[in-house]
Amino acid sequence: MRRLLIIGFLGGILLWLLALPALVGLFLGDWVEDWTAGWPEPEAVDFQRGWFRSELHWVSADGIDLELQARHVPPLKPGLLRVKGRIATPMTPEPARLNGHLGLTGAWNLKGSVAKLANPAVPGLEAHGLDLNLAQPSGQPLTAILRADQLRNRAEPAAPDLADLRLMARHRTDDQDAHHLGLDLELRAENLGPAGLTLSAGPADAQALAELIDGLSQWATARPDSMAQRMGLLTVAGAWQQLAAGGLVMQLEQLRLGENVRLTGRWPTALPQPQFEGGGQTAELIDWHVALATALAGQAPDQAELEARAWLMTLTQHGWIHLEEERFRVRAPDRPEPR
């Protein structure tokens, strides 16, 4: 009996160390094919499958260069795969480092870090010290956390630095396969202090949500006033009606800017308009608009301030904001009486 136990134990070890890595390698090609199916057509792709290790090199025509090495059934960190690699893009002067893990129960996580990110579409805007963590424990919501030490806009000298940025997005499905989304944002602006935003939305039908995303993508990429852009808007409108009919509720759980500005809101999208509450110091609200507009969009401070004051006047005229000397208060506009 003891000998049988020893043989069984040794057989299990051999299965774990030899047979299981080979089995993972056999299936890995199909996984990679499914994973990259929605990517742009590659300029070059090379997938090398081995017994204990596989490698993927994928290059696109627009300058994305991805290299990944996957260790099958790593002995030091139990799981199906441990992934390491790098990705170079036109937005990263230095390649980003990637690390990932796929567990035995289907749980997975992927981490990436890069020293600097600069988007050519927004000249001057740079992010420094970025870390991204995507994770989905088995049976739990998908969570994405993005951190940045600093956001800076070199195109506008007067723009303040935004620091300690933390963005967390959450996604889950309920028992009816409807989607629920959540978003938390924290940052700190130079001379203005901390700010935070928490949003949630749901339930959303999967097909209607996919159509909404497709419509927005078509509208954003089409030529202005083109038939494609109009069709994109029609797709967005139809998907929005489906989401509203399905009971979609969008909620601003909190918006805080500095020490005084606080807002909350709720919008059952089947109703014609959202409801907001809150208020704060008018000057602080304007200062925050100027800081974000100059830092993120490179807008001149004077122009950003004029824009903020114009928006305040417009909202006041339409009954959304009540101004009281140096403070403002958000209120729902009066609804017209039925005739």
C-alpha distance (Angstrom), angle and dihedral (degrees) to the residues before:
residue distance angle dihedral
M1 . . .
R2 3.76 . .
R3 3.80 90.4 .
L4 3.81 90.4 51.6
L5 3.80 90.4 51.7
I6 3.80 91.0 50.7
I7 3.81 91.5 47.9
G8 3.81 90.7 47.9
F9 3.78 91.1 48.6
L10 3.81 92.5 49.6
G11 3.79 90.4 45.3
G12 3.81 90.4 53.5
I13 3.79 90.8 50.5
L14 3.82 91.1 50.2
L15 3.80 90.6 47.9
W16 3.80 90.2 51.0
L17 3.80 96.1 44.6
L18 3.82 100.5 38.0
A19 3.80 117.3 13.2
L20 3.82 100.2 38.2
P21 3.85 95.4 52.0
A22 3.80 89.4 51.3
L23 3.81 90.5 49.2
V24 3.83 91.4 50.8
G25 3.80 88.9 49.5
L26 3.81 90.8 54.0
F27 3.79 92.4 54.8
L28 3.80 95.6 39.1
G29 3.81 93.8 80.9
D30 3.83 91.2 60.1
W31 3.81 90.8 46.0
V32 3.80 91.7 52.4
E33 3.81 91.5 47.6
D34 3.82 92.2 51.8
W35 3.81 91.8 43.0
T36 3.81 94.4 53.4
A37 3.82 96.2 37.7
G38 3.82 93.5 101.3
W39 3.80 95.7 43.8
P40 3.83 122.9 104.5
E41 3.78 117.6 -88.4
P42 3.83 105.3 -77.5
E43 3.78 123.3 -125.5
A44 3.80 88.3 -147.8
V45 3.79 134.0 1.2
D46 3.79 130.5 -179.6
F47 3.81 123.1 179.5
Q48 3.80 117.5 -176.7
R49 3.81 114.7 -171.3
G50 3.80 119.1 -161.9
W51 3.79 139.0 171.7
F52 3.80 97.9 -102.0
R53 3.79 101.6 8.3
S54 3.81 137.7 31.5
E55 3.81 130.6 -169.6
L56 3.80 134.2 -154.8
H57 3.80 126.0 -165.1
W58 3.82 113.8 -176.3
V59 3.82 125.1 176.1
S60 3.81 127.0 -178.0
A61 3.79 129.8 -157.5
D62 3.82 91.5 -115.0
G63 3.80 94.9 62.0
I64 3.81 105.0 -89.2
D65 3.81 112.3 141.1
L66 3.82 116.6 -175.2
E67 3.80 125.8 -175.4
L68 3.82 121.1 -179.9
Q69 3.81 133.2 174.6
A70 3.81 118.3 -164.4
R71 3.82 122.4 -161.4
H72 3.81 110.5 -152.8
V73 3.82 114.7 -131.2
P74 3.82 96.2 -17.2
P75 3.84 110.0 -143.8
L76 3.82 95.7 -147.7
K77 3.82 95.1 52.1
P78 3.80 109.9 30.5
G79 3.78 113.2 -130.9
L80 3.79 142.9 94.0
L81 3.81 98.2 -88.5
R82 3.77 141.4 10.5
V83 3.79 113.0 -164.3
K84 3.80 130.4 -161.5
G85 3.77 130.2 170.5
R86 3.78 150.6 108.9
I87 3.79 138.6 -101.4
A88 3.80 125.6 -156.0
T89 3.82 120.6 -163.4
P90 3.82 137.1 168.8
M91 3.82 87.0 -103.2
T92 3.83 96.1 56.6
P93 3.83 119.3 67.1
E94 3.81 86.6 -164.7
P95 3.84 123.4 34.4
A96 3.79 117.5 -99.1
R97 3.81 117.7 -117.1
L98 3.82 118.0 -126.3
N99 3.81 132.0 -160.2
G100 3.77 128.0 173.3
H101 3.79 144.8 165.2
L102 3.80 135.0 -160.0
G103 3.79 113.8 -159.4
L104 3.78 130.3 -147.0
T105 3.84 92.1 -106.2
G106 3.82 95.3 49.7
A107 3.79 96.5 -95.3
W108 3.80 112.5 139.0
N109 3.78 143.0 175.9
L110 3.80 135.6 -171.4
K111 3.81 124.4 -164.5
G112 3.78 128.6 -169.1
S113 3.80 133.4 179.8
V114 3.79 133.3 -176.3
A115 3.79 132.9 173.8
K116 3.81 97.1 -137.6
L117 3.79 138.8 11.2
A118 3.83 124.2 -171.1
N119 3.82 122.8 176.6
P120 3.83 112.7 -147.5
A121 3.83 88.9 -153.3
V122 3.85 89.2 65.9
P123 3.83 105.4 42.8
G124 3.79 113.9 -145.7
L125 3.81 97.7 13.8
E126 3.82 112.5 122.6
A127 3.79 134.7 173.8
H128 3.80 120.2 -156.4
G129 3.80 130.6 -161.5
L130 3.81 99.6 12.7
D131 3.81 125.6 -176.5
L132 3.80 124.8 -179.3
N133 3.80 124.4 -168.5
L134 3.82 121.3 -174.4
A135 3.80 115.0 -176.6
Q136 3.77 140.6 164.5
P137 3.82 117.0 -179.6
S138 3.78 114.5 -155.7
G139 3.80 109.3 -74.2
Q140 3.82 92.4 -1.4
P141 3.84 133.5 109.6
L142 3.79 121.2 -82.7
T143 3.81 110.3 -106.4
A144 3.80 129.9 -167.9
I145 3.82 120.8 -169.7
L146 3.79 121.7 -172.4
R147 3.80 121.3 -173.0
A148 3.80 129.1 -175.6
D149 3.77 128.1 -178.8
Q150 3.79 93.1 -151.5
L151 3.81 144.4 1.2
R152 3.78 115.0 -157.6
N153 3.81 134.2 176.1
R154 3.79 111.6 -153.2
A155 3.81 92.1 -178.4
E156 3.82 91.9 70.5
P157 3.84 114.0 46.2
A158 3.81 92.1 -165.0
A159 3.81 93.8 55.4
P160 3.80 113.2 112.4
D161 3.79 121.6 -128.8
L162 3.79 115.9 -105.1
A163 3.80 111.3 -145.5
D164 3.82 141.6 -176.4
L165 3.79 93.6 25.5
R166 3.81 115.7 -176.8
L167 3.80 121.5 177.9
M168 3.80 120.1 -178.3
A169 3.82 122.7 -176.2
R170 3.81 123.4 -172.6
H171 3.79 130.8 -165.9
R172 3.80 130.7 -176.3
T173 3.78 139.7 156.6
D174 3.79 124.5 -135.8
D175 3.82 130.3 -142.2
Q176 3.83 90.3 -79.0
D177 3.85 91.4 52.3
A178 3.81 90.9 -111.4
H179 3.79 116.7 147.2
H180 3.81 125.4 -118.2
L181 3.81 120.9 -167.8
G182 3.79 131.9 -166.7
L183 3.79 133.7 -175.7
D184 3.81 132.0 -169.4
L185 3.80 122.9 -176.1
E186 3.80 128.5 -176.7
L187 3.80 129.1 175.2
R188 3.78 142.3 147.4
A189 3.79 125.8 -130.3
E190 3.77 123.6 -152.7
N191 3.84 111.0 -98.9
L192 3.83 91.8 -2.1
G193 3.80 104.2 71.0
P194 3.81 129.8 -140.2
A195 3.79 129.5 -16.5
G196 3.79 132.8 -170.6
L197 3.80 140.4 -172.0
T198 3.83 130.4 -169.6
L199 3.82 121.3 -174.3
S200 3.79 133.2 172.6
A201 3.80 134.2 -178.1
G202 3.79 135.3 -177.5
P203 2.93 170.7 -159.7
A204 3.80 97.0 16.6
D205 3.80 126.4 170.7
A206 3.81 110.1 -122.1
Q207 3.81 96.2 -132.0
A208 3.80 94.2 45.9
L209 3.80 90.7 47.6
A210 3.81 91.2 50.8
E211 3.82 90.4 49.7
L212 3.81 90.3 49.8
I213 3.81 91.5 52.5
D214 3.82 91.8 45.9
G215 3.81 91.2 49.5
L216 3.78 93.1 49.3
S217 3.80 90.7 48.0
Q218 3.82 91.7 50.0
W219 3.81 91.8 47.4
A220 3.81 93.0 48.4
T221 3.81 95.4 48.8
A222 3.83 99.5 39.9
R223 3.80 124.9 93.8
P224 3.84 113.7 -94.0
D225 3.83 113.7 -89.5
S226 3.81 91.2 4.9
M227 3.79 126.0 138.6
A228 3.83 89.1 -112.2
Q229 3.79 90.8 56.0
R230 3.81 92.1 49.1
M231 3.79 90.8 48.7
G232 3.80 88.7 50.9
L233 3.80 90.4 54.2
L234 3.80 91.0 49.1
T235 3.81 89.5 51.9
V236 3.81 90.8 49.8
A237 3.82 91.9 48.8
G238 3.81 93.1 49.4
A239 3.80 93.4 46.8
W240 3.81 91.3 47.4
Q241 3.81 91.0 53.4
Q242 3.81 89.9 52.2
L243 3.80 91.9 49.4
A244 3.80 92.2 48.2
A245 3.81 91.5 48.8
G246 3.82 88.5 50.7
G247 3.81 91.8 58.7
L248 3.81 101.8 -100.4
V249 3.80 111.4 179.6
M250 3.80 121.1 -168.4
Q251 3.79 114.6 -160.8
L252 3.79 131.8 -169.3
E253 3.76 97.1 -156.2
Q254 3.79 92.2 -178.3
L255 3.78 142.7 -15.6
R256 3.78 115.4 -173.6
L257 3.78 125.3 177.9
G258 3.79 116.1 -175.5
E259 3.78 119.3 -46.1
N260 3.80 101.8 -38.2
V261 3.81 116.3 26.5
R262 3.81 112.5 91.3
L263 3.83 128.4 165.2
T264 3.81 136.5 172.3
G265 3.79 130.0 178.2
R266 3.78 146.3 172.2
W267 3.80 131.2 -158.4
P268 3.80 123.8 -175.7
T269 3.80 92.5 -164.3
A270 3.81 92.9 -142.9
L271 3.83 85.4 71.8
P272 3.81 119.7 77.2
Q273 3.80 97.4 -118.4
P274 3.83 142.7 15.6
Q275 3.78 126.1 -111.7
F276 3.82 120.5 -128.5
E277 3.80 134.8 -173.9
G278 3.79 133.2 -172.8
G279 3.76 141.5 57.9
G280 3.79 143.4 -172.7
Q281 3.78 143.6 172.2
T282 3.80 113.4 -21.2
A283 3.80 94.0 -146.3
E284 3.81 91.5 52.5
L285 3.82 91.6 50.8
I286 3.82 90.7 51.1
D287 3.81 91.6 47.1
W288 3.79 90.4 53.5
H289 3.80 92.3 49.2
V290 3.80 90.3 50.9
A291 3.81 91.9 47.7
L292 3.82 94.5 50.0
A293 3.81 95.2 41.2
T294 3.81 93.2 50.5
A295 3.80 95.5 41.0
L296 3.81 98.4 44.1
A297 3.82 103.6 27.9
G298 3.81 102.4 24.6
Q299 3.79 91.9 -122.5
A300 3.81 118.3 164.2
P301 3.85 111.0 -104.2
D302 3.82 94.2 -123.7
Q303 3.79 91.7 50.8
A304 3.82 91.8 46.6
E305 3.81 91.5 51.0
L306 3.81 92.7 49.3
E307 3.79 89.3 49.5
A308 3.82 92.0 50.6
R309 3.81 92.8 49.9
A310 3.81 90.9 47.5
W311 3.81 90.8 52.4
L312 3.81 90.6 49.6
M313 3.80 91.6 52.0
T314 3.81 91.7 47.1
L315 3.82 92.4 49.7
T316 3.81 90.3 46.8
Q317 3.81 92.1 51.4
H318 3.80 90.8 50.9
G319 3.79 92.8 48.9
W320 3.81 99.2 -110.8
I321 3.81 96.2 113.7
H322 3.78 132.6 36.2
L323 3.81 115.4 -155.7
E324 3.80 118.1 -148.3
E325 3.83 111.1 -177.4
E326 3.84 103.3 -75.3
R327 3.80 96.6 -3.6
F328 3.79 137.2 67.9
R329 3.77 131.8 -151.8
V330 3.80 125.9 -160.0
R331 3.77 117.2 -134.6
A332 3.77 137.0 166.1
P333 3.81 112.9 -101.1
D334 3.77 117.0 -110.8
R335 3.76 112.8 -95.6
P336 3.81 116.6 -130.1
E337 3.77 114.3 -104.3
P338 3.81 113.8 -109.8
R339 3.78 114.4 -107.4
